[in-house]
Amino acid sequence: MASASKKTTPSCCFRPDSAALVPRQAAPAAKTSSSAVVSASGIQDWSSVAGAEDRRDDQRPKNIAMAALIPKPSANASTAGIPIMLRPQTRHPLDPLSAAEISVAVATVRAAGATPEVRDSMRFVEVVLLEPDKHVVALADAYFFPPFQPSLLPRTKGGPIIPTKLPPRRARLVVYNKKSNETSTWIVELSEVHAATRGGHHRGKVVSSEVVPDVQPPMDAVEYAECEAVVKDFPPFREAMKKRGIEDMDLVMVDAWCVGYHSEADSPSQRLAKPLIFCRTESDCPMENGYARPVVEMDVKVEKPGENNVHSNAFYAEETLLRTESEAMRDCNPLTARHWIVQNTRTVNRTGQLTGYKLVPGSNCLPLAGPEAKFLRRAAFLKHNLWVTPYSRDEMFPGGEFPNQNPRAGEGLATWVKKNRSLEETDIVLWLVSLS
């Protein structure tokens, strides 16, 4: 790319190695050098590029994101041409949230609390990236991040319209209010995030919030510690341990597990945990495995029926097209080497076969339980080894997002597939359940 004080040739060029778009018409040398504008976040990256007038292509930095020097707009300036980025992009749309982004998301939600009591009662169970739509990811990989791949975007007449920047990243939070016993989900737009250590500022915006009724979210680290302390201080528990020859509570390990829903006693109206108890022989031995000595031991014996199968030496492969969600509720069958292929119906390989991805399930089985087993109320997805659904950004958890103490049966996959949506010519998700 020519330096700011030199004219460029009257053409448009996009060079992945220089990570810049060059305007079709360069301004006169004097005006360009005096009116070039670089966003504040791009000054550091671009100072070394624009300041070296004779830098060769192979000497340009390879790790900077796309940016451009742009002239200040004038009254008679034309807006036609290729849009250019105002600043370099520092985080890919699929990058995990940074520590600063998590802090912004938490602070934004806490500040949205109606009263000080509500804000103080908030426990942040989960803070994760809300993945953007597919076209945003394709746009980022095509024009904003190396290796630049414009072919990821569909071809359009006149070329693609490239925005000046990617949309703001978003965070999704699961919040538990210990005072009201409410679980809620929040979407926060991370409008601007700067590291606090650099004297920057934080800004986020609540996009939406929703209370999820009759559920309990996972426990956090604080609650695990609280559960252990409560159990160890409970007089009947200490007496029970004493009868087993255990009086030193420092040797006792209390592992709190979340509770499912088996009866009204597990109602989500109260927050429950099921502690499993283990014991060490020495409290200060770092190499000791306390889990080797559970206080209660259970042996589960399952009688699995067998089945005979007669094989011949001649065989052929039979393909079955899974057109809808109900047809795609499938189970493994090692007797026929069953596997599944996601095919591209528009492209063939050099042997004339449709290209695609092959899913080989490997060793697997179905639940070793009867159809009326209580846990299948919440984990109905275990009833099949394979499920296929059309992509939906809201369908993330096969057993539903909040299975703990949840009285509703069949949430997640078992409910989604009742729509019996088409699986042809659309983005799909394969859910492989492995119980081996």
N, C-alpha and C positions, 0 to 999 in steps of 0.2 A: 504494500500500500504506500502511496506517495506521502511524504510528510506534509504537514499543514501549510508550509510556505511554498509548496510546489503545486503546479497544475497536474491533474490526473487526465488520462486519456478519456475522451467522451464515450465512455462505455460503463456498463454496470458489471461489477464483479463481486463474487462472494468467495473468499478463500478460507477454507476450514483451518489452514495453518495459522492465519493471521487473526481469525475469529472476528472479522469485521465486515460490514457492508459498506461499500464505497458509493456515494451519491453519483447519479448519472452525469450531472454537470457540476464541475468543481467551480467554486467561487474564485474571483481574482485573488492573486496571491496575497496582496496587502490586506484585503478584507477578510480572507479566510483565517489568516494568522491572528488577526485582532479580535475576531468575533466567534472563534471556535468555542463551543460550550461542552464541558464534560460534567456529568453529575458528580456530586461529592463522593459517592461511593466508588466512582470509577477513576478518580484522579490518580491514585497510587499505581494502579495497573497500567494506566495509559501514559503516565509521565515518561516512562522509559521508552515507550514506542514513539510518541509524537516528538519527543525531544531529540531523538537521533535521526537526523535527516537522511543519512546514507545507509541506514541499517539494512542489511540484506535480508531476504525472506527467510533464509535458514537460521538467522540469528534471532528471530522474533520469539517471544515467550510462547510456549505451547500450552500453558496451564491457565490462561485467562479465559473468561467466558466472553461471549459476544458483546461488543460495545462499539460505539462509533463517535467520532467527532462530528458535530452537526452545527451548521451556521445558525445564527439567531434569525428568527422569522422576520420578514419585512412585509410592508403593506402590499407589495406587488409580487410577493414570492408565490410560486405555484406549489400547491399541495400534492400534485401528482408525483408519482414515482414510487420507489420501494420504501416502505416504512423501515425505520432503523431504531435500534434499541437506545433508550436514554441512559441506561446504566448496565453494568455487567450483572449477570445472575450468579448468585453465590451458592444457592441451595437448589438441588434438583427436586422436582415435585414429589419424588418418592423417597427422598432422604428421610431417615428417622428424625424426629423432633430433636433439636439441640437442647442443652440445658437452659439456655436463655429463652427459647421458645416455650418450653414447659413452664418456666417461671412466669412468663407473660400470660399464658393460658390460665394458670392457677390464680394469679392476681386479678385477672379480668373477671373470672367467675366469682371469686370471693367478694370483689367490689360490688358485684351485682346483687349480693344478698340484701334483703329488705331491711334487716335490723342487725345490730351488732351481735345479738344472740344467734341469729341464723348464720352469720359469717363465721363465728367462733365454733359453731357445731359442724361445719363442713369437714368431711374427710374425703380426700381425693383418692379414690380407689384405682382409677386408670386415667392416664393422659397419653393419648396416642395420636399419630397423624391420621387425619381424615383423607384418605386417598382421593385424588382428583379424578375427574372423568378421563376416559381413555384418550380423547383427542388432545387434552392438555399435556399428557405424557408424550404423545407422539410429536406435538409441537416443540416441546423442550428438547427432545432428542434430535429433532430435525434441524433446528436453527439456534438453539441456545447453549447447548453443551456438546463438547467434542466426545467422540468423533461425529461430526455433523452428518446427519442422514436425511436429507430432504425427501428421499424416496419413501419415507414413512408416511408422508401425507398424501392423500389422494390428489391426482392431477386434476387441475381445474383450468378452464379457459382463461387466459391472461395471467396464469400463475397464481400461487397461493397468496392470500392476504396475511401478512405477518404482523402481529401486534407488536407494539413497542416494548412490552414486558409481559411476563407471565402473571396470571392472577395470583393474589396473595394465598399463601398456604393456610390451611385450617387445621385445628386440633379438635379432637372429640374427647370429652371428659365424662367419666362416670363418677358421680358424687353421692356420698351417703351422708345424710344429716342425722347424727346420733340423737339429737333432741326430739325431732319429729318422727324418726324411724322411716324417713322417706328416701327413696332412691331416684335419682334424676340423671338425665343425659344432657350434655351441653355441647354446642358447636360454637367455636370461637375462631374468628378470622384474625390471623396474626398480621395486622396491618403494617407494623414496623417493629423490628426487633434489633436491638444493638446490645452488645455485651456490656454489662454494668461495669466491668473492670476498666473499660475504655471511656467511662463517663458518659455513656450513651443513655437513651431513654427507651422505655417500653410502651407499646401501644397495641391494644387488642380490642376487638368488638364482638359482643355476643350476637351470634346470628340466630340461634334458637335454643330453647330449653324445654324439656319435657319431663314430667314426673311419671315414672313407671310404677303402676300400682301393684301391690301384692307380690313383691319380689324382695330378695335380699342379695346384694352384690357380694363379691368375694371379700374376704377379710384382708386387712392390711397388716403391716408388720407390728404396728402399735397394738392392734387387737390380739395378735398372737401372744405378745408379751403379757397383756392384761389377762388373757385367759389362763396362762400358766401361773401367774401370781394368784389369781382367784382360786384355782384348784388346789395349789399347795397350802393356801391359808384356810381351806375348808376343813373344820374339825373332823367330820366323819371320814374324809379322805385320809387325813393324817392317821386316824385310828385304824383304818383299813390297811394302810401301809405298815403300821407297827405290827399288826398281826402277821404280816409276811416277813417280818424281820428287817424292815426298812424304816429307820428313824431319821436319817440324815436327808433332809429335803433337797440338799444340793446335789445328791446323786440321782434324783428323780428327773426324768425328761418328760415334759408334757407337750405333745404334738396336737395342736388344735386342727381339726378337719371340719370342713363345711358340712352342713346337714342337708339331706335331700327332703323329699316330701313323701311320707308314708301314711300319715293320718293327720287329723286336726291338731294333734299335739305338736306337729312340725309347722304350724301356721306361721306365715311371714309376719304376723303381728308382733312378734318378738324376735330378737336376733340371737340365734343359737349356734353353738359349736359343739362338736363331738371330740373330746380329748382322748387321744391314745397315750397310754402310759408305758414308759420304758425306764430301765434303771441301769446305772453304771456301777462299777465296783470301786472306781477311784474318780474323784471329782476333778483332779488336776492332771489327768493323763491324756494328752492330746491324741494319742494313737488308739485309744479305746473305742470300740464300736458299741455304744449303748443300745443300738437297735437290735443287737444280737440277743438281748435278754428282755423280751416283752413280758409284762406282768400277766397278760392273758394271751394264750395261744389258741388259734383256731385252725382246724384242718378241713378244707373243703374238698369233698369227693364228688366227682361227677361221672356218671355212667353214660358213655357216649355210644350210641348204636353203630354197628358197622354195616357195610353195604357191599354186595358183590357186584363185580362188573366184568363182562367178557369182552376181550379185545381181539380184533382181527389184525392181519398184517396190511390190509388195504385201507386207506383212509383218504379223505379229502376235506378241505376247509370250506365251511359254510358260513356265509356272511349274513348278518341280520341288521338291517338299518333301524336304528333307534330314533324314531321320529318325534316322540313326545316324552314328557317327563314320566308318565306312567309306564311307558315301554322301557325306559332307561333305569328302572329300579331292578338292578341285576345282582346276581351272586356269583362268586367264583366257582369254577368247576375244573379242578385239576385233572379229572378224567378225560377232558376234551381239550386241555391246554387253553382254556378260554382266556381271551384277552380282548382289549378294546382299542380301536383306532379312531382318532379324530382326523377326518380327511378334509383336504382342501379340494373342493369340487371344481376348481378352475385351473389347477396346475397339475401336470403329470411329470414323472421323472423320466429318465432316459430309457427305461424299459416299458414306458407307456402306462404305468400304474399311477393312480392318484397319490399325491404326496400327503404326508400327515405325520402325526405323532402316535406312537404305539405305547399303550399303558399295559405293562406286564405286572400283575398284582403280586406274584410270588406266593409264599406260604400264607395261608389265611384260613379263617373259619367264621362261623356265626356264633352269637352268644350261647354259652353253655347254660341255658336257662329256659324255662317254659315261657310260653307266650304271655302269660299273665304276671310275670315277674314285676315287682314294684318298680325296679329301676328303669324298666322300659317305658314307663310313663313319661319320664324326662329325657330318656335317651332312645327314642324311637328310631333314630337314624342307625342304630346298631342292627336293625332287622335286615338290612341289605348291605352287601359289600360295596356296591357302586350306586351312586345317585348322580344324575346329570340335571342341571338347571340352567336356564338362561341367566346371563350375568345380570345381577342387580346389586348396586352398591350397598343396599340396606340388608342384604342376606349374607351375613358374615359367620354366624355361629350355628352349626348343624343341630345343636340341642337347644337353641334359643340362647339369648345373651345372659339370662338370669335364671339358671336352673336351681339354685339353692332355695330350699323351702318354698318352691313354686307349686301351687296346687293345680295349675293348668297342665293338662297332659298333651303331649305330642307337639310342643312348640318347635320351631325350626324346620328342618327338611320335611318332616312328615306333614307339616301344614302347607309349606310352600308348594309341594308337588301336586296338591289337590287341584290347583289351577290347571294342571295338565297342559302347560304351555308348549308351543312348538320349539324344537331344537334345531331346526333346519335353517341355514343361512343366517345365523345370528351368533353373537359371542356367547360362549357357554362356559360353565364351570363344572369340573369333574370332582366329585367328593368320593375319595377312596377310604373305606373304613377297614382298618387292619386290626385283627384280633389275634394274630398269631403269637 
